[in-house]
Amino acid sequence: MESNDIGRVSMDTWLRSVIDYKYKYAWDGTGIAVDAKSQKIYLASKYYKKTISKEYSLGEVRKWEYNIPGLTKTLGNVSTQMALDVVNSNLMDVEKTGLWITVKDTEYPKWFIKFKFDNKTDIELSRWMEILSQEINNE
């Protein structure tokens, strides 16, 4: 993982709280970590211009998808079919590049984890789709 001070919001404190987890990522005030041992997912995202952090059991995750403007891929824990939607958007709109996680939570049902936009973004987001598929669906 690269330095997490890159971006406008440091995630160093949040990353220290999930340091022992095999899978973790943070960028610009948002983050995700998966702990297979405890079967938990840890999320940090902005709600109402404030960074919120919560943990959920993997069983509370309903759906996950990623978005790179111009391309969206979806995979959920019920259906293993991948849907491909082409959207009309500016390919350089980096603020909309990231991972969406939908969970069983009436207060914070949908989380957005920003990803650094570069030539490896599609690979990194695909990697996270596979991590979530394996950990949540036990595939």
Buried (B, 14 or more C-beta within 10 A) or exposed (E): EEEBEEBEBBBEEBBEBBEEBEBBBBBBBBBBBBBEEEEBBBBBBBEEEEBEBBBBEBEBBBBBBBBBBBBBBBBBBEEEEEEEEEEEBEEEEBEBBBBBBBBEBEEEEEBBBBBBBEEEBBEBBEEBBEBBBEBBBEE
